[in-house]
Amino acid sequence: YVEDNTAPVRDGNGNWADNSGLEVLVTTDTISTQNPDPESCEHYTYSFYLNEYAEDVCGNNDEFQHETETVTNEAPYRVPDTPVPNNDTIYVPLGGDIHPDSIGWAEWIDPEEGPITKSYEDVLIEEDEIHRLYYRTQTAEDPCQSSTDTAVHFIYEHKTIGVEERITPANLIVYPNPTNGDFSILWNKTGEVKIGIYNLQGQLIKETNYKNPTKTSIIKMSIPVQTKGIYILKIHGADGTSETVKVLKKE
């Protein structure tokens, strides 16, 4: 087309042109160090650059390499208040499982939507006749790094102390337990309930009737004048169901 046909030239705006005035075929290719395995850190932290290849009708060609760019992995971040707000307490009824699979894992989101591995550690910080109190730390990590956004909360576990009783863990929770005298009852039933508190000799020391409007209603109770020790709380529902739990009164 021209005697001195030369290779295409790229201008400052990214346009290719040939001195023949004819069409220039431009192809692009991304050169990347990314590992295709999504379980690998190098799948989320890698470098790449774009390469342009231009060729005219005579076969003259040239190429242009863009600046190398780096993609850096971001650690997972936690969804707030999962499974509970930080430093809150999860109460596990007698016979319940304290594993996070049962009482709740915290939730994290990975910005790259990669796999997340969760773990937890419990530290026993308090124990008496009827309960254990753990301080739990939950963490998460993606294939590259651990999240600094941890979840920390307390686990209150009821203990068996040999008193004959039947407990349906999903139905009855008493907290705080041990108590200084005031405590709350969460009874997973509705309707009229009768609550009796007994000493270990079986003597009734307090009885009250309460109308429980919803399964999430909180029943407030108090045994302020009783001496420290273990008491038995029995609750009877209008449908004939009943549950029993031990309450430890502290001074």
Backbone as CSV, one residue per row, in Angstrom:
resi,resn,N_x,N_y,N_z,CA_x,CA_y,CA_z,C_x,C_y,C_z
1,TYR,0.815,-1.208,0.000,0.000,0.000,0.000,0.852,1.264,0.000
2,VAL,1.896,1.261,0.706,2.890,2.354,0.656,4.253,1.703,0.612
3,GLU,5.186,2.386,-0.024,6.518,1.788,-0.161,7.200,1.602,1.186
4,ASP,6.963,2.529,2.086,7.657,2.463,3.382,6.685,2.098,4.507
5,ASN,5.813,1.122,4.228,4.844,0.724,5.252,5.565,0.278,6.521
6,THR,5.099,0.821,7.648,5.721,0.495,8.938,4.683,-0.100,9.873
7,ALA,5.167,-0.567,11.011,4.277,-1.181,11.999,3.304,-0.141,12.563
8,PRO,2.153,-0.579,13.025,1.179,0.332,13.621,1.778,1.073,14.822
9,VAL,1.224,2.258,15.064,1.702,3.103,16.169,0.522,3.420,17.082
10,ARG,0.757,3.357,18.375,-0.285,3.658,19.376,-0.103,5.085,19.868
11,ASP,-1.176,5.886,19.833,-1.049,7.267,20.297,-1.358,7.358,21.787
12,GLY,-1.294,8.564,22.313,-1.476,8.765,23.747,-2.875,8.491,24.244
13,ASN,-3.824,8.410,23.350,-5.202,8.119,23.733,-5.539,6.633,23.644
14,GLY,-4.541,5.817,23.328,-4.769,4.382,23.240,-5.262,3.912,21.899
15,ASN,-5.178,4.766,20.873,-5.630,4.395,19.536,-4.447,3.956,18.677
16,TRP,-4.649,2.884,17.929,-3.619,2.389,17.028,-3.911,2.897,15.605
17,ALA,-2.834,3.227,14.870,-2.981,3.675,13.477,-1.805,3.156,12.664
18,ASP,-2.048,3.004,11.348,-1.005,2.517,10.447,-0.808,3.550,9.332
19,ASN,0.452,3.727,8.897,0.693,4.757,7.875,0.116,4.389,6.511
20,SER,-0.403,3.153,6.403,-1.087,2.791,5.156,-2.509,3.351,5.126
21,GLY,-2.999,3.724,6.314,-4.362,4.223,6.413,-5.403,3.132,6.477
22,LEU,-4.979,1.875,6.414,-5.928,0.772,6.470,-6.118,0.281,7.913
23,GLU,-7.033,-0.647,8.028,-7.419,-1.131,9.355,-6.254,-1.816,10.067
24,VAL,-6.208,-1.616,11.379,-5.231,-2.284,12.242,-5.994,-3.229,13.170
25,LEU,-5.599,-4.477,13.197,-6.229,-5.459,14.076,-5.519,-5.436,15.430
26,VAL,-6.281,-5.162,16.476,-5.715,-5.079,17.825,-6.332,-6.183,18.684
27,THR,-5.486,-6.961,19.305,-5.937,-7.976,20.262,-5.317,-7.676,21.616
28,THR,-6.026,-8.040,22.656,-5.528,-7.801,24.017,-5.459,-9.116,24.768
29,ASP,-4.567,-9.157,25.709,-4.397,-10.352,26.523,-4.019,-9.908,27.927
30,THR,-4.606,-10.560,28.919,-4.265,-10.273,30.311,-3.272,-11.315,30.797
31,ILE,-2.133,-10.855,31.235,-1.087,-11.728,31.773,-1.161,-11.633,33.292
32,SER,-1.447,-12.749,33.948,-1.713,-12.727,35.387,-0.958,-13.837,36.099
33,THR,-0.616,-13.572,37.356,-0.001,-14.595,38.208,-1.047,-15.291,39.078
34,GLN,-2.332,-15.030,38.831,-3.391,-15.587,39.671,-3.442,-17.104,39.573
35,ASN,-3.494,-17.749,40.747,-3.646,-19.198,40.819,-5.127,-19.534,40.612
36,PRO,-5.464,-20.473,39.745,-6.882,-20.792,39.508,-7.564,-21.499,40.676
37,ASP,-6.781,-22.000,41.626,-7.344,-22.738,42.754,-7.936,-21.764,43.779
38,PRO,-9.265,-21.770,44.007,-9.868,-20.832,44.959,-9.487,-21.097,46.408
39,GLU,-8.860,-22.241,46.687,-8.396,-22.525,48.043,-7.001,-21.953,48.290
40,SER,-6.395,-21.390,47.257,-5.040,-20.856,47.362,-5.080,-19.359,47.618
41,CYS,-4.146,-18.875,48.436,-4.061,-17.429,48.682,-3.753,-16.680,47.399
42,GLU,-2.944,-17.281,46.518,-2.552,-16.618,45.275,-3.725,-16.458,44.306
43,HIS,-4.867,-17.040,44.658,-6.071,-16.803,43.861,-6.648,-15.414,44.153
44,TYR,-6.286,-14.852,45.319,-6.846,-13.577,45.765,-5.797,-12.471,45.870
45,THR,-4.535,-12.837,45.934,-3.445,-11.863,45.945,-2.521,-12.192,44.780
46,TYR,-2.487,-11.310,43.790,-1.719,-11.601,42.576,-1.486,-10.292,41.821
47,SER,-0.676,-10.373,40.765,-0.421,-9.218,39.897,-0.824,-9.567,38.463
48,PHE,-1.106,-8.527,37.689,-1.479,-8.752,36.293,-1.183,-7.493,35.485
49,TYR,-1.072,-7.676,34.182,-0.980,-6.524,33.290,-1.700,-6.857,31.986
50,LEU,-2.107,-5.812,31.278,-2.804,-5.948,30.005,-1.816,-5.711,28.876
51,ASN,-1.790,-6.606,27.910,-0.889,-6.486,26.763,-1.720,-6.311,25.487
52,GLU,-1.381,-5.281,24.693,-2.062,-5.035,23.418,-1.128,-5.427,22.271
53,TYR,-1.679,-6.130,21.304,-0.921,-6.564,20.122,-1.642,-6.018,18.892
54,ALA,-0.907,-5.248,18.077,-1.494,-4.615,16.885,-0.771,-5.099,15.631
55,GLU,-1.551,-5.391,14.577,-0.967,-5.875,13.320,-1.726,-5.256,12.141
56,ASP,-0.950,-4.778,11.144,-1.600,-4.210,9.960,-1.757,-5.282,8.877
57,VAL,-2.283,-4.878,7.726,-2.572,-5.851,6.670,-1.311,-6.429,6.043
58,CYS,-0.186,-5.772,6.245,1.071,-6.274,5.694,1.801,-7.204,6.654
59,GLY,1.238,-7.373,7.832,1.874,-8.246,8.807,2.812,-7.525,9.744
60,ASN,3.002,-6.213,9.537,3.813,-5.463,10.493,3.050,-5.368,11.814
61,ASN,3.775,-5.464,12.900,3.087,-5.493,14.194,3.919,-4.820,15.279
62,ASP,3.227,-4.512,16.326,3.868,-3.952,17.517,2.967,-4.298,18.707
63,GLU,3.487,-4.126,19.896,2.686,-4.397,21.081,2.958,-3.353,22.153
64,PHE,1.998,-3.262,23.074,2.114,-2.288,24.158,1.725,-2.974,25.460
65,GLN,2.596,-2.838,26.455,2.324,-3.461,27.759,1.909,-2.385,28.755
66,HIS,0.725,-2.553,29.344,0.261,-1.626,30.374,1.031,-1.858,31.674
67,GLU,0.915,-0.918,32.582,1.591,-1.053,33.870,1.019,-2.244,34.644
68,THR,1.902,-2.893,35.384,1.478,-4.028,36.203,0.632,-3.539,37.377
69,GLU,-0.476,-4.228,37.621,-1.345,-3.908,38.752,-1.341,-5.076,39.730
70,THR,-1.591,-4.758,40.995,-1.587,-5.771,42.044,-2.954,-5.839,42.709
71,VAL,-3.462,-7.034,42.867,-4.701,-7.276,43.604,-4.320,-7.863,44.959
72,THR,-4.800,-7.242,46.031,-4.453,-7.677,47.382,-5.690,-8.187,48.102
73,ASN,-5.553,-9.333,48.721,-6.660,-9.932,49.453,-7.073,-9.061,50.635
74,GLU,-8.383,-9.028,50.906,-8.916,-8.370,52.092,-9.459,-9.433,53.040
75,ALA,-9.185,-9.255,54.328,-9.623,-10.230,55.322,-11.139,-10.203,55.484
76,PRO,-11.726,-11.318,55.931,-13.171,-11.328,56.183,-13.546,-10.319,57.266
77,TYR,-14.754,-9.804,57.183,-15.264,-8.921,58.230,-16.554,-9.514,58.784
78,ARG,-16.778,-9.236,60.051,-17.870,-9.884,60.771,-19.188,-9.135,60.600
79,VAL,-20.267,-9.911,60.513,-21.608,-9.337,60.568,-21.889,-9.000,62.034
80,PRO,-22.193,-7.750,62.370,-22.348,-7.361,63.782,-23.408,-8.177,64.514
81,ASP,-23.157,-8.374,65.821,-24.122,-8.987,66.744,-24.468,-10.425,66.400
82,THR,-23.558,-11.145,65.756,-23.781,-12.564,65.501,-22.744,-13.368,66.276
83,PRO,-23.146,-14.440,66.999,-24.535,-14.823,67.262,-25.225,-13.899,68.268
84,VAL,-24.440,-13.147,69.051,-24.964,-12.144,69.985,-23.999,-10.965,69.956
85,PRO,-24.392,-9.808,70.496,-23.445,-8.687,70.575,-22.209,-9.068,71.382
86,ASN,-21.099,-8.438,71.080,-19.870,-8.709,71.818,-20.090,-8.543,73.317
87,ASN,-19.512,-9.488,74.081,-19.558,-9.508,75.543,-20.958,-9.756,76.101
88,ASP,-21.882,-10.188,75.260,-23.185,-10.640,75.735,-23.053,-12.105,76.175
89,THR,-24.122,-12.658,76.735,-24.089,-14.020,77.266,-25.122,-14.896,76.572
90,ILE,-24.700,-16.112,76.206,-25.618,-17.129,75.697,-25.869,-18.126,76.823
91,TYR,-27.125,-18.309,77.198,-27.485,-19.229,78.268,-27.860,-20.582,77.663
92,VAL,-27.166,-21.624,78.110,-27.400,-22.975,77.596,-28.099,-23.784,78.685
93,PRO,-29.330,-24.233,78.462,-30.059,-24.989,79.482,-29.369,-26.312,79.799
94,LEU,-29.780,-26.894,80.911,-29.237,-28.170,81.344,-29.415,-29.211,80.252
95,GLY,-28.323,-29.885,79.907,-28.366,-30.895,78.862,-28.115,-30.363,77.477
96,GLY,-28.015,-29.048,77.337,-27.780,-28.458,76.030,-26.326,-28.561,75.603
97,ASP,-26.096,-28.419,74.320,-24.763,-28.503,73.733,-24.199,-27.097,73.595
98,ILE,-22.965,-26.873,74.057,-22.377,-25.536,74.003,-21.580,-25.301,72.720
99,HIS,-21.488,-26.293,71.850,-20.719,-26.107,70.612,-21.384,-25.041,69.738
100,PRO,-20.585,-24.241,69.027,-21.175,-23.216,68.149,-22.145,-23.775,67.113
101,ASP,-21.971,-25.035,66.715,-22.924,-25.623,65.775,-24.336,-25.653,66.359
102,SER,-24.423,-25.684,67.703,-25.729,-25.753,68.363,-26.238,-24.387,68.798
103,ILE,-25.344,-23.538,69.306,-25.815,-22.262,69.864,-25.451,-21.061,69.006
104,GLY,-24.751,-21.292,67.914,-24.563,-20.203,66.970,-23.125,-19.787,66.727
105,TRP,-22.753,-19.777,65.460,-21.484,-19.203,65.022,-21.691,-17.725,64.694
106,ALA,-20.649,-16.970,64.860,-20.656,-15.624,64.291,-20.603,-15.744,62.765
107,GLU,-21.050,-14.708,62.088,-21.046,-14.698,60.626,-20.006,-13.700,60.129
108,TRP,-19.228,-14.141,59.139,-18.268,-13.264,58.481,-18.562,-13.226,56.990
109,ILE,-18.191,-12.125,56.368,-18.309,-11.982,54.918,-16.914,-11.775,54.351
110,ASP,-16.576,-12.536,53.336,-15.287,-12.373,52.679,-15.467,-11.463,51.465
111,PRO,-14.732,-10.350,51.382,-14.912,-9.424,50.254,-14.717,-10.087,48.895
112,GLU,-13.839,-11.084,48.836,-13.601,-11.775,47.562,-14.525,-12.973,47.358
113,GLU,-15.435,-13.196,48.332,-16.377,-14.322,48.279,-15.651,-15.661,48.231
114,GLY,-14.514,-15.732,48.884,-13.774,-16.981,48.971,-14.213,-17.800,50.173
115,PRO,-13.630,-18.986,50.349,-13.998,-19.836,51.480,-13.518,-19.246,52.801
116,ILE,-14.301,-19.458,53.849,-13.969,-18.974,55.187,-13.924,-20.167,56.134
117,THR,-12.876,-20.249,56.927,-12.745,-21.279,57.950,-12.929,-20.629,59.317
118,LYS,-13.870,-21.160,60.103,-14.151,-20.597,61.423,-13.560,-21.494,62.509
119,SER,-13.185,-20.874,63.616,-12.689,-21.624,64.770,-13.091,-20.879,66.035
120,TYR,-12.960,-21.564,67.166,-13.304,-20.908,68.428,-12.421,-21.442,69.547
121,GLU,-12.340,-20.670,70.619,-11.584,-21.071,71.808,-12.377,-20.660,73.037
122,ASP,-12.529,-21.590,73.979,-13.236,-21.316,75.226,-12.252,-21.256,76.386
123,VAL,-12.432,-20.279,77.259,-11.665,-20.169,78.495,-12.657,-20.223,79.652
124,LEU,-12.500,-21.216,80.530,-13.376,-21.336,81.694,-12.988,-20.269,82.708
125,ILE,-13.913,-19.373,83.012,-13.584,-18.271,83.926,-14.330,-18.362,85.249
126,GLU,-15.336,-19.250,85.338,-16.106,-19.344,86.578,-16.809,-20.687,86.611
127,GLU,-16.844,-21.298,87.800,-17.544,-22.575,87.951,-17.980,-22.739,89.393
128,ASP,-19.197,-23.234,89.593,-19.675,-23.571,90.925,-20.555,-24.815,90.822
129,GLU,-21.424,-25.009,91.824,-22.196,-26.245,91.875,-23.158,-26.423,90.708
130,ILE,-23.625,-25.330,90.134,-24.686,-25.488,89.133,-24.354,-24.915,87.766
131,HIS,-23.207,-24.308,87.598,-22.949,-23.746,86.270,-21.458,-23.638,85.980
132,ARG,-21.156,-23.491,84.704,-19.835,-23.094,84.232,-20.019,-21.866,83.349
133,LEU,-19.068,-20.951,83.445,-19.113,-19.755,82.605,-17.828,-19.706,81.790
134,TYR,-17.991,-19.710,80.467,-16.854,-19.678,79.551,-16.796,-18.321,78.852
135,TYR,-15.571,-17.922,78.540,-15.374,-16.759,77.670,-14.943,-17.301,76.313
136,ARG,-15.780,-17.087,75.315,-15.548,-17.673,73.994,-15.070,-16.614,73.004
137,THR,-14.042,-16.982,72.246,-13.554,-16.140,71.161,-13.705,-16.905,69.855
138,GLN,-14.439,-16.334,68.921,-14.598,-16.937,67.600,-13.781,-16.136,66.585
139,THR,-13.101,-16.858,65.718,-12.287,-16.213,64.689,-12.600,-16.834,63.332
140,ALA,-12.158,-16.153,62.299,-12.365,-16.641,60.932,-11.151,-16.286,60.094
141,GLU,-10.883,-17.110,59.113,-9.792,-16.815,58.194,-10.161,-17.271,56.790
142,ASP,-9.631,-16.530,55.825,-9.767,-16.933,54.430,-8.466,-17.614,54.018
143,PRO,-8.275,-17.985,52.767,-7.039,-18.679,52.396,-5.763,-17.865,52.603
144,CYS,-5.890,-16.553,52.818,-4.696,-15.715,52.964,-4.412,-15.290,54.395
145,GLN,-5.447,-14.964,55.157,-5.189,-14.344,56.450,-6.395,-14.479,57.368
146,SER,-6.098,-14.306,58.666,-7.156,-14.322,59.665,-7.790,-12.946,59.772
147,SER,-9.060,-12.949,60.096,-9.759,-11.690,60.308,-9.400,-11.136,61.678
148,THR,-9.206,-9.838,61.761,-8.995,-9.192,63.062,-10.329,-8.882,63.729
149,ASP,-11.412,-9.130,63.026,-12.759,-8.833,63.513,-13.311,-10.069,64.216
150,THR,-12.928,-10.265,65.472,-13.334,-11.455,66.213,-14.693,-11.250,66.876
151,ALA,-15.282,-12.356,67.312,-16.523,-12.324,68.089,-16.204,-12.859,69.479
152,VAL,-16.568,-12.119,70.503,-16.280,-12.531,71.883,-17.570,-12.460,72.694
153,HIS,-17.858,-13.534,73.430,-19.055,-13.548,74.257,-18.904,-14.608,75.340
154,PHE,-19.864,-14.643,76.251,-19.848,-15.588,77.361,-20.828,-16.731,77.082
155,ILE,-20.474,-17.916,77.584,-21.339,-19.087,77.494,-21.657,-19.538,78.915
156,TYR,-22.927,-19.505,79.271,-23.374,-19.942,80.598,-23.975,-21.338,80.453
157,GLU,-23.292,-22.323,81.051,-23.711,-23.723,80.924,-24.226,-24.239,82.262
158,HIS,-25.461,-24.743,82.300,-26.002,-25.353,83.508,-25.362,-26.724,83.737
159,LYS,-25.136,-27.063,85.009,-24.543,-28.349,85.376,-25.572,-29.214,86.105
160,THR,-25.410,-30.528,85.979,-26.212,-31.474,86.741,-25.581,-31.670,88.109
161,ILE,-26.390,-31.612,89.180,-25.828,-31.778,90.531,-26.464,-32.946,91.274
162,GLY,-27.194,-33.808,90.557,-27.700,-35.020,91.181,-29.126,-34.940,91.666
163,VAL,-29.789,-33.803,91.555,-31.186,-33.713,91.952,-32.038,-34.350,90.862
164,GLU,-32.943,-35.255,91.243,-33.776,-35.923,90.247,-34.740,-34.912,89.621
165,GLU,-34.655,-34.757,88.332,-35.514,-33.794,87.667,-35.548,-34.099,86.179
166,ARG,-36.537,-33.553,85.516,-36.653,-33.676,84.068,-36.592,-32.277,83.484
167,ILE,-35.695,-32.074,82.548,-35.532,-30.757,81.943,-35.686,-30.887,80.432
168,THR,-36.500,-30.053,79.846,-36.547,-29.923,78.392,-35.783,-28.666,78.037
169,PRO,-34.549,-28.780,77.545,-33.688,-27.608,77.400,-34.303,-26.471,76.608
170,ALA,-35.121,-26.795,75.606,-35.657,-25.728,74.762,-36.749,-24.931,75.461
171,ASN,-37.246,-25.409,76.616,-38.424,-24.793,77.216,-38.131,-23.803,78.332
172,LEU,-37.072,-23.988,79.099,-36.897,-23.212,80.322,-35.459,-22.743,80.485
173,ILE,-35.306,-21.434,80.684,-34.003,-20.840,80.978,-34.177,-19.896,82.158
174,VAL,-33.275,-19.992,83.129,-33.260,-19.097,84.286,-31.934,-18.355,84.293
175,TYR,-31.970,-17.031,84.417,-30.740,-16.243,84.406,-30.943,-14.929,85.163
176,PRO,-29.924,-14.354,85.806,-28.630,-15.008,86.009,-28.756,-16.122,87.035
177,ASN,-27.936,-17.088,86.916,-27.966,-18.238,87.808,-26.552,-18.778,87.937
178,PRO,-25.847,-18.477,89.024,-26.280,-18.023,90.347,-26.873,-16.610,90.341
179,THR,-27.653,-16.345,91.395,-28.315,-15.060,91.522,-28.119,-14.507,92.924
180,ASN,-28.167,-13.200,93.036,-28.144,-12.550,94.346,-29.545,-12.445,94.937
181,GLY,-30.531,-12.907,94.205,-31.908,-12.883,94.679,-32.903,-12.586,93.586
182,ASP,-32.527,-11.739,92.646,-33.400,-11.392,91.528,-32.965,-12.171,90.286
183,PHE,-33.918,-12.760,89.588,-33.582,-13.491,88.371,-34.780,-13.464,87.424
184,SER,-34.540,-13.876,86.195,-35.573,-13.883,85.160,-35.776,-15.298,84.644
185,ILE,-36.981,-15.560,84.167,-37.331,-16.867,83.620,-37.820,-16.674,82.188
186,LEU,-37.256,-17.450,81.287,-37.741,-17.498,79.908,-38.378,-18.868,79.701
187,TRP,-39.709,-18.881,79.539,-40.488,-20.125,79.451,-41.103,-20.192,78.070
188,ASN,-40.710,-21.197,77.308,-41.106,-21.284,75.907,-42.528,-21.844,75.753
189,LYS,-43.443,-21.254,76.535,-44.854,-21.626,76.480,-45.682,-20.357,76.653
190,THR,-46.944,-20.425,76.305,-47.846,-19.302,76.529,-49.002,-19.741,77.415
191,GLY,-49.694,-18.750,77.989,-50.838,-19.049,78.832,-50.502,-18.967,80.309
192,GLU,-51.426,-19.463,81.141,-51.248,-19.422,82.587,-50.144,-20.385,83.025
193,VAL,-49.276,-19.912,83.918,-48.233,-20.764,84.488,-48.221,-20.580,86.003
194,LYS,-47.868,-21.630,86.694,-47.692,-21.570,88.147,-46.245,-21.886,88.460
195,ILE,-45.625,-21.035,89.250,-44.209,-21.183,89.560,-44.060,-21.394,91.057
196,GLY,-43.363,-22.458,91.424,-43.080,-22.731,92.823,-41.590,-22.849,93.053
197,ILE,-41.125,-22.306,94.178,-39.713,-22.399,94.549,-39.632,-23.179,95.853
198,TYR,-38.784,-24.219,95.881,-38.668,-25.121,97.014,-37.226,-25.149,97.493
199,ASN,-37.052,-25.428,98.788,-35.700,-25.701,99.264,-35.384,-27.169,99.020
200,LEU,-34.173,-27.582,99.360,-33.768,-28.962,99.070,-34.490,-29.983,99.942
201,GLN,-35.188,-29.506,100.986,-35.984,-30.413,101.807,-37.387,-30.595,101.242
202,GLY,-37.671,-29.916,100.114,-38.971,-30.051,99.482,-40.025,-29.103,100.000
203,GLN,-39.649,-28.156,100.867,-40.612,-27.203,101.413,-40.842,-26.063,100.427
204,LEU,-42.109,-25.738,100.195,-42.458,-24.628,99.314,-42.173,-23.320,100.032
205,ILE,-41.340,-22.475,99.438,-41.011,-21.196,100.068,-41.613,-20.010,99.321
206,LYS,-42.046,-20.235,98.083,-42.672,-19.148,97.332,-43.454,-19.741,96.174
207,GLU,-44.620,-19.162,95.922,-45.433,-19.627,94.804,-46.123,-18.428,94.162
208,THR,-46.204,-18.428,92.857,-46.852,-17.328,92.149,-47.484,-17.849,90.870
209,ASN,-48.533,-17.176,90.438,-49.179,-17.469,89.162,-48.903,-16.323,88.200
210,TYR,-48.724,-16.670,86.937,-48.339,-15.653,85.954,-48.972,-16.009,84.619
211,LYS,-49.405,-14.984,83.903,-49.936,-15.196,82.560,-48.854,-14.841,81.562
212,ASN,-48.393,-15.843,80.835,-47.296,-15.657,79.882,-47.885,-15.374,78.497
213,PRO,-47.863,-14.110,78.042,-48.541,-13.788,76.778,-47.836,-14.318,75.537
214,THR,-46.498,-14.364,75.559,-45.747,-14.837,74.390,-44.626,-15.756,74.844
215,LYS,-44.075,-16.497,73.890,-42.982,-17.413,74.203,-41.687,-16.681,74.526
216,THR,-41.623,-15.402,74.226,-40.406,-14.626,74.507,-40.579,-13.689,75.693
217,SER,-41.704,-13.800,76.401,-41.925,-12.940,77.564,-40.972,-13.326,78.694
218,ILE,-40.532,-12.330,79.441,-39.625,-12.540,80.561,-40.419,-12.477,81.863
219,ILE,-40.288,-13.505,82.684,-40.934,-13.552,83.995,-39.896,-13.178,85.046
220,LYS,-40.182,-12.149,85.815,-39.258,-11.692,86.846,-39.597,-12.372,88.172
221,MET,-38.568,-12.896,88.853,-38.742,-13.541,90.148,-37.710,-13.003,91.126
222,SER,-38.006,-13.193,92.431,-37.083,-12.708,93.451,-37.194,-13.581,94.693
223,ILE,-36.048,-13.925,95.277,-35.991,-14.617,96.576,-34.995,-13.858,97.457
224,PRO,-35.318,-12.617,97.822,-34.332,-11.761,98.487,-34.003,-12.154,99.919
225,VAL,-34.952,-12.765,100.643,-34.717,-13.026,102.068,-34.173,-14.424,102.322
226,GLN,-34.148,-15.259,101.309,-33.658,-16.623,101.505,-32.133,-16.625,101.670
227,THR,-31.648,-17.565,102.459,-30.205,-17.689,102.652,-29.572,-18.289,101.410
228,LYS,-28.248,-18.183,101.324,-27.569,-18.731,100.158,-27.712,-20.247,100.131
229,GLY,-27.704,-20.802,98.938,-27.833,-22.239,98.780,-28.566,-22.578,97.495
230,ILE,-28.901,-23.852,97.352,-29.562,-24.338,96.146,-31.061,-24.450,96.391
231,TYR,-31.833,-23.935,95.432,-33.292,-24.013,95.483,-33.801,-24.662,94.191
232,ILE,-34.970,-25.253,94.286,-35.567,-25.929,93.137,-36.749,-25.098,92.645
233,LEU,-36.710,-24.717,91.382,-37.803,-23.968,90.765,-38.594,-24.924,89.879
234,LYS,-39.904,-24.971,90.122,-40.785,-25.806,89.307,-41.821,-24.912,88.651
235,ILE,-42.029,-25.123,87.371,-42.988,-24.326,86.622,-43.973,-25.266,85.940
236,HIS,-45.260,-24.931,86.034,-46.321,-25.769,85.477,-47.124,-24.941,84.485
237,GLY,-47.318,-25.474,83.280,-48.071,-24.773,82.258,-49.523,-25.193,82.222
238,ALA,-50.346,-24.370,81.576,-51.776,-24.652,81.484,-52.061,-25.916,80.681
239,ASP,-51.114,-26.309,79.824,-51.317,-27.511,79.004,-50.869,-28.782,79.705
240,GLY,-50.492,-28.654,80.988,-50.085,-29.821,81.751,-48.599,-30.094,81.768
241,THR,-47.830,-29.363,80.980,-46.383,-29.558,80.982,-45.769,-28.902,82.210
242,SER,-44.642,-29.425,82.633,-43.924,-28.848,83.768,-42.433,-29.052,83.573
243,GLU,-41.667,-28.156,84.133,-40.214,-28.229,84.053,-39.620,-27.860,85.403
244,THR,-38.381,-28.277,85.616,-37.694,-28.035,86.876,-36.273,-27.589,86.602
245,VAL,-35.783,-26.647,87.402,-34.411,-26.195,87.259,-33.880,-25.803,88.630
246,LYS,-32.602,-25.937,88.833,-31.952,-25.550,90.085,-31.548,-24.086,90.025
247,VAL,-31.703,-23.390,91.135,-31.300,-21.988,91.243,-30.336,-21.875,92.417
248,LEU,-29.188,-21.273,92.191,-28.202,-21.089,93.251,-28.281,-19.657,93.754
249,LYS,-28.617,-19.501,95.041,-28.678,-18.175,95.657,-27.327,-17.882,96.298
250,LYS,-26.756,-16.739,95.917,-25.497,-16.291,96.509,-25.777,-15.120,97.435
251,GLU,-24.855,-14.877,98.386,-24.991,-13.710,99.250,-24.564,-12.463,98.502
